[in-house]
Amino acid sequence: MSPAEYKIQFIDSWEPTPLIQIEGIWFKREDFNPTGSIKSRGLTWQIYYLFKDNVKTAVISSSGNAAIAASYYAKQTGIKIISFVPISIPIDKLNRLKENCDDVIITEKVSDKAVEYAKEHNLPLIRQSLDPHAREGFKFLALEINNQLISENIIFNDCSIIFPVSSGTTVSGFFQGIKENSIPVPQIHIAQTEAVNLIANRFDQQFTPMARSLVKGIVATKKDNTYYEDVVKLVNETNGWGWIVTDDQIGKANDWLLNHKVRSSLEGALALAALWKAQSHNFKLKKNLLVVLT
């Protein structure tokens, strides 16, 4: 396979994920992506550019989803991925990762160890929060949702959209897609946990800091490794908010999703719980409510 063939198969032929409605709430089902998460969108492009540059081996640090996506797409190109993941990685994610990645290193200091290894062996480090190519895939998320809403006779700026956020790469790329395609701007909300809330705590002060959370995929804790300022600005400009949600609220949202036959992830439940928190605080939301599941 050549880079051009890869692009045709994995980028140009991208299948939109479903947009469904349950009890008046729209859900963007990013769990229907090829690798089961929204990370597929950015990693298809990142691997494409590594392939074009004739890279043979690359390193990634991940809580699980990004490494799964990177390894899946890299396998199509022959690129070897060395994945650094935390001890806390869920067993189902670990097993799925090992389907396409033979080099999985489980460690406590995931990011530090990956950076150290990449420098020592002079290898590229795959990191969505530091790679502008990652945002390419998320730009198309905006266009995709807008087209789906149009088919439902809904204008995007009549929507409040809630994202589960770690580094903010998805939100930054999504908004870039809105600008480039002249799409009506929705009200943007972000959801984070009591354990990791670097961005959301600029807005939400009603929480008790915790050492850890049920949600393992929200991990970004350093401003220099995130789109921190971008996301804060976008949330403010669209009159949205950042919400910090408890494990108990996340658990209830996950139970609700399961009762409605939606099996996505706790990150998705986090976004739904954030919507509920906004409603309980009588926040001025738009007419249409849209939660991004991953």
URSUL-V858002 format. One record per pair of residues at least 6 apart in sequence whose ideal C-beta (glycine too) atoms are under 8 Angstrom apart, sorted by the first residue. I is the first residue (numbers start at 1). J is the second residue. D is the distance in Angstrom with one decimal. If there is no record, write none. Layout:
I&J&D, I&J&D
This chain:
1&9&7.7, 1&76&6.4, 1&77&6.6, 3&48&6.5, 3&51&4.9, 3&52&4.6, 6&47&7.9, 6&48&6.0, 6&51&5.9, 6&76&6.4, 6&77&6.1, 7&48&5.9, 9&76&7.7, 10&44&5.1, 10&48&7.5, 10&73&6.4, 10&76&6.9, 11&44&5.5, 11&45&6.9, 11&48&6.4, 14&44&7.7, 14&140&6.9, 16&144&4.9, 16&147&7.8, 16&148&7.0, 17&28&6.5, 17&29&5.0, 17&30&5.5, 17&31&7.9, 17&32&4.4, 17&33&5.9, 17&144&7.5, 18&28&8.0, 18&29&4.5, 18&32&5.8, 19&26&6.0, 19&27&7.2, 19&28&5.5, 19&29&7.2, 19&145&6.7, 19&148&4.3, 19&149&7.5, 19&152&7.9, 19&290&8.0, 20&26&7.2, 20&27&5.3, 20&29&6.4, 21&27&7.4, 22&260&5.2, 22&262&7.3, 23&260&7.8, 24&289&7.1, 25&272&7.6, 25&275&7.1, 25&289&5.0, 25&290&7.6, 25&291&6.1, 26&149&8.0, 26&159&7.7, 26&288&6.5, 26&289&6.5, 26&290&4.3, 26&291&7.1, 27&262&6.9, 27&290&7.5, 27&291&5.3, 27&292&8.0, 27&293&5.4, 28&141&7.9, 28&145&6.0, 28&290&6.4, 28&291&7.2, 28&292&4.9, 28&293&6.5, 29&262&7.9, 29&264&7.2, 29&293&5.7, 30&37&6.5, 30&38&4.1, 30&41&8.0, 30&264&7.9, 30&268&8.0, 30&292&6.1, 30&293&5.8, 30&294&4.5, 31&37&6.8, 31&263&7.5, 31&264&4.2, 31&265&6.6, 31&268&6.9, 31&293&5.6, 31&294&6.1, 33&39&7.9, 33&40&3.9, 33&41&6.9, 34&40&5.3, 34&72&6.9, 35&43&7.7, 35&65&7.5, 35&68&5.2, 35&69&4.3, 35&72&4.9, 35&73&7.9, 36&65&7.4, 36&68&7.0, 36&96&7.4, 37&65&4.0, 37&68&7.2, 37&69&6.6, 37&265&7.3, 37&294&4.8, 38&65&7.8, 38&138&7.9, 38&141&7.7, 38&170&6.0, 38&292&7.1, 38&294&4.3, 39&65&4.5, 39&66&4.7, 39&68&7.4, 39&69&4.2, 39&128&7.4, 39&294&7.7, 40&69&4.9, 40&72&7.9, 40&73&7.9, 40&137&7.5, 41&137&3.2, 41&138&5.5, 41&140&7.0, 41&141&6.1, 41&170&7.9, 42&69&7.9, 42&128&5.0, 42&131&8.0, 42&133&7.7, 42&134&3.6, 42&135&7.0, 42&136&7.4, 42&137&4.6, 42&138&6.0, 42&169&6.5, 42&170&7.6, 42&173&7.1, 43&66&6.6, 43&69&3.9, 43&70&5.0, 43&72&8.0, 43&73&5.6, 43&126&7.7, 43&128&7.6, 43&134&7.4, 43&137&7.5, 44&69&7.9, 44&73&5.7, 44&137&5.7, 45&133&4.8, 45&134&6.5, 45&136&4.2, 45&137&5.0, 46&70&7.3, 46&126&5.8, 46&128&7.2, 46&131&5.7, 46&133&5.1, 46&134&5.5, 47&70&6.6, 47&73&4.1, 47&74&5.3, 47&76&8.0, 47&77&6.3, 47&79&6.7, 48&133&7.7, 49&133&5.0, 50&58&5.9, 50&74&7.7, 50&77&7.8, 50&79&6.0, 50&124&6.6, 50&126&7.7, 51&77&4.5, 51&79&6.6, 55&79&6.0, 55&124&5.9, 56&78&7.7, 56&79&6.4, 56&80&6.5, 57&79&6.9, 57&80&4.4, 57&81&7.7, 57&82&6.9, 57&121&7.9, 57&123&5.6, 58&70&7.6, 58&74&7.2, 58&79&6.2, 58&80&7.5, 58&81&5.9, 58&82&7.4, 58&123&6.0, 58&124&4.8, 58&125&7.3, 58&126&5.4, 59&81&7.7, 59&82&4.9, 59&84&7.1, 59&114&5.4, 59&117&5.7, 59&118&4.3, 59&121&7.9, 59&123&5.2, 59&124&7.1, 59&125&5.1, 59&126&6.8, 60&66&6.3, 60&67&5.3, 60&70&5.0, 60&81&6.1, 60&82&7.4, 60&83&5.5, 60&84&7.0, 60&114&6.8, 60&125&7.2, 60&126&4.2, 60&127&7.5, 61&83&8.0, 61&84&4.4, 61&85&7.7, 61&110&4.7, 61&111&4.7, 61&113&7.4, 61&114&3.5, 61&115&7.5, 61&125&7.6, 61&127&7.3, 62&68&7.8, 62&70&7.5, 62&83&6.4, 62&84&7.3, 62&85&5.8, 62&110&7.5, 63&85&7.1, 63&86&6.2, 63&89&6.7, 63&110&7.7, 63&216&5.2, 63&217&4.9, 63&219&5.0, 64&85&6.3, 64&89&5.1, 64&90&6.7, 64&93&3.7, 64&94&7.4, 64&97&6.8, 64&216&6.8, 64&217&6.6, 65&93&7.2, 65&217&5.8, 65&294&7.2, 66&126&7.6, 66&128&6.4, 67&81&7.3, 67&83&4.1, 67&84&8.0, 67&85&5.9, 67&97&5.4, 67&101&6.8, 67&104&7.8, 68&93&6.5, 68&96&5.4, 68&97&5.0, 68&100&7.6, 70&81&5.3, 70&83&7.4, 70&126&5.6, 71&81&4.7, 71&83&6.4, 71&97&6.2, 71&100&4.0, 71&101&3.8, 72&100&5.0, 74&80&7.2, 74&81&4.7, 74&100&7.6, 75&100&4.7, 75&101&8.0, 80&103&6.9, 81&100&8.0, 81&101&5.4, 81&103&7.0, 81&126&7.7, 82&103&4.4, 82&105&6.9, 82&117&6.9, 82&123&7.5, 83&97&6.2, 83&101&5.1, 83&103&6.6, 83&104&5.0, 83&105&6.9, 84&105&5.0, 84&107&6.0, 84&110&5.0, 84&111&7.7, 84&113&5.3, 84&114&4.0, 84&117&7.2, 85&94&7.0, 85&97&7.0, 85&104&6.3, 85&105&7.3, 85&106&5.8, 85&107&7.8, 85&110&6.4, 86&106&7.3, 86&107&7.3, 86&108&7.1, 86&110&5.0, 86&216&7.5, 87&106&5.8, 87&107&7.2, 87&108&6.0, 88&212&7.9, 88&216&5.8, 89&97&7.9, 89&106&7.1, 89&216&7.0, 90&216&6.5, 94&104&7.3, 94&106&7.8, 97&104&6.0, 98&104&6.0, 105&113&7.1, 105&117&7.8, 107&113&4.9, 111&225&7.7, 114&125&6.3, 115&125&6.4, 117&123&7.5, 118&124&7.0, 118&125&4.2, 127&225&7.3, 128&134&4.0, 128&167&6.6, 128&169&4.5, 129&167&3.6, 129&168&7.4, 129&169&5.3, 129&220&6.5, 129&225&5.1, 129&226&5.3, 129&227&6.6, 130&225&6.7, 134&169&5.5, 134&173&6.9, 135&169&6.5, 135&172&6.0, 135&173&3.2, 135&176&5.8, 136&173&7.1, 137&173&6.9, 138&169&6.8, 138&170&5.0, 138&172&7.5, 138&173&2.8, 138&174&5.1, 138&176&7.6, 138&177&6.8, 139&173&5.3, 139&174&7.2, 139&176&5.2, 139&177&3.2, 139&180&6.4, 139&181&8.0, 140&177&6.3, 141&170&7.4, 141&173&7.4, 141&174&5.3, 141&177&6.6, 142&174&4.9, 142&175&7.3, 142&176&8.0, 142&177&3.4, 142&178&4.7, 142&181&6.8, 142&183&5.8, 143&177&5.7, 143&181&5.3, 143&183&6.9, 145&156&7.2, 145&161&7.8, 145&290&7.3, 146&156&5.1, 146&178&8.0, 146&181&7.4, 146&183&4.7, 146&184&7.6, 149&155&7.2, 149&156&5.7, 149&159&7.0, 149&288&7.7, 154&288&5.5, 155&184&5.4, 156&178&7.9, 156&183&5.8, 156&184&4.3, 156&185&7.2, 156&186&5.0, 157&184&3.7, 157&185&5.5, 157&186&5.9, 157&286&7.7, 158&186&7.9, 158&286&5.5, 158&287&4.9, 158&288&5.4, 159&186&4.2, 159&187&6.9, 159&286&5.3, 159&287&7.6, 159&288&4.4, 159&289&7.3, 159&290&5.2, 160&186&6.7, 160&187&4.4, 160&189&6.2, 160&240&7.0, 160&275&7.8, 160&278&7.7, 160&285&4.4, 160&286&4.3, 160&288&7.3, 160&289&5.6, 160&290&7.0, 161&186&4.8, 161&187&7.1, 161&188&6.0, 161&189&6.9, 161&290&4.5, 161&291&7.8, 161&292&6.8, 162&189&4.4, 162&190&7.4, 162&191&5.9, 162&243&7.8, 162&271&4.6, 162&272&7.7, 162&274&5.4, 162&275&5.1, 162&278&7.8, 162&289&7.8, 162&290&7.1, 162&291&5.1, 162&292&6.7, 163&170&6.1, 163&171&5.4, 163&174&7.6, 163&188&7.3, 163&189&7.2, 163&190&5.4, 163&191&6.8, 163&271&6.3, 163&292&5.0, 164&190&7.9, 164&191&5.1, 164&192&7.8, 164&215&7.7, 164&217&7.6, 164&218&6.7, 164&267&4.2, 164&268&6.7, 164&270&4.7, 164&271&4.6, 164&274&8.0, 164&292&6.9, 164&294&6.5, 165&171&6.1, 165&190&4.2, 165&191&6.5, 165&192&5.9, 165&199&6.1, 165&200&7.3, 165&218&7.1, 165&231&6.8, 166&192&7.9, 166&196&7.2, 166&217&6.5, 166&218&4.7, 166&219&5.6, 166&220&4.5, 166&226&7.8, 167&220&4.1, 167&225&6.4, 167&226&4.2, 167&227&6.3, 168&190&7.5, 168&199&6.0, 168&220&7.5, 168&226&5.3, 168&227&3.8, 168&228&6.4, 168&230&6.4, 168&231&3.9, 169&226&8.0, 169&227&5.9, 170&292&7.9, 171&188&6.6, 171&190&6.5, 171&227&7.1, 171&230&7.6, 171&231&5.1, 171&234&6.4, 172&227&4.1, 172&230&4.6, 172&231&6.4, 172&234&7.5, 175&188&7.3, 175&230&7.8, 175&234&5.2, 177&183&7.2, 178&185&5.9, 185&238&5.9, 186&238&6.8, 186&286&7.0, 186&290&7.5, 187&238&4.9, 187&239&5.7, 187&240&4.8, 187&285&7.1, 187&286&5.1, 188&234&5.5, 188&235&5.4, 188&238&4.6, 188&240&4.3, 189&235&7.0, 189&240&4.5, 189&241&5.5, 189&242&7.2, 189&243&6.4, 189&274&6.4, 189&275&7.5, 189&278&6.6, 190&199&6.1, 190&200&5.8, 190&231&6.4, 190&235&6.2, 190&240&7.6, 190&242&4.8, 190&243&7.2, 190&274&7.7, 191&200&7.0, 191&242&7.8, 191&243&5.2, 191&244&8.0, 191&245&6.0, 191&270&4.9, 191&271&4.8, 191&273&7.1, 191&274&3.4, 192&198&7.5, 192&199&6.4, 192&200&3.9, 192&201&7.7, 192&218&5.7, 192&242&6.9, 192&243&7.5, 192&244&5.7, 192&245&7.5, 192&270&7.6, 193&210&7.6, 193&213&3.9, 193&214&7.9, 193&215&5.1, 193&218&5.3, 193&244&6.9, 193&245&6.4, 193&247&7.6, 193&250&7.5, 193&270&6.6, 194&207&5.1, 194&208&6.1, 194&209&6.1, 194&210&4.1, 194&213&6.2, 194&244&5.9, 194&245&7.5, 194&246&5.9, 194&247&7.3, 195&209&7.7, 195&210&4.8, 195&211&6.4, 195&212&5.1, 195&213&3.9, 195&215&8.0, 195&218&7.7, 196&213&6.9, 196&218&4.7, 196&219&6.1, 196&220&6.8, 196&221&6.0, 197&204&7.6, 197&207&7.1, 197&242&7.9, 197&244&4.8, 198&220&6.2, 198&221&5.8, 198&222&7.6, 198&223&6.7, 198&226&6.5, 198&228&6.4, 199&226&7.1, 199&228&5.8, 199&231&5.3, 199&232&6.3, 199&242&5.9, 200&242&3.5, 200&243&6.1, 200&244&5.0, 201&207&7.6, 201&242&7.3, 201&244&6.5, 202&232&5.4, 202&242&6.1, 203&235&6.9, 203&241&5.0, 203&242&3.6, 203&243&7.4, 204&241&7.1, 204&242&5.5, 204&243&5.3, 204&244&4.5, 206&244&7.4, 207&244&4.1, 207&246&7.3, 208&246&7.9, 210&247&7.6, 213&247&5.9, 213&250&7.7, 214&247&4.7, 214&250&5.7, 214&251&6.8, 214&266&5.5, 215&247&8.0, 215&250&6.3, 215&266&4.6, 215&267&5.7, 215&269&8.0, 215&270&5.3, 216&266&7.5, 217&265&7.1, 217&266&7.7, 217&267&4.8, 217&294&7.7, 218&267&6.8, 218&270&7.2, 220&226&4.8, 223&229&7.9, 232&242&7.9, 234&240&7.9, 235&241&6.5, 235&242&5.9, 239&284&7.6, 241&278&6.6, 241&283&6.2, 243&274&3.8, 243&277&5.1, 243&278&6.2, 245&270&5.7, 245&273&4.4, 245&274&5.4, 245&277&6.1, 246&273&8.0, 249&273&4.1, 249&276&7.0, 249&277&6.8, 250&266&5.9, 250&269&5.1, 250&270&5.3, 250&273&5.1, 251&269&7.6, 252&273&7.0, 253&269&4.1, 253&270&7.3, 253&272&4.2, 253&273&4.0, 253&276&6.7, 254&266&6.0, 254&269&3.7, 256&272&7.0, 257&263&7.5, 257&264&6.4, 257&268&6.9, 257&269&6.0, 257&272&6.6, 257&293&7.8, 262&268&7.9, 262&293&7.1, 264&293&4.0, 264&294&6.5, 265&293&7.3, 265&294&5.7, 267&294&5.1, 268&291&7.3, 268&292&7.5, 268&293&3.5, 268&294&5.6, 271&291&4.8, 271&292&5.8, 271&293&7.0, 272&291&5.2, 272&293&8.0, 275&289&6.1, 275&291&5.8, 278&285&6.1, 279&285&7.1
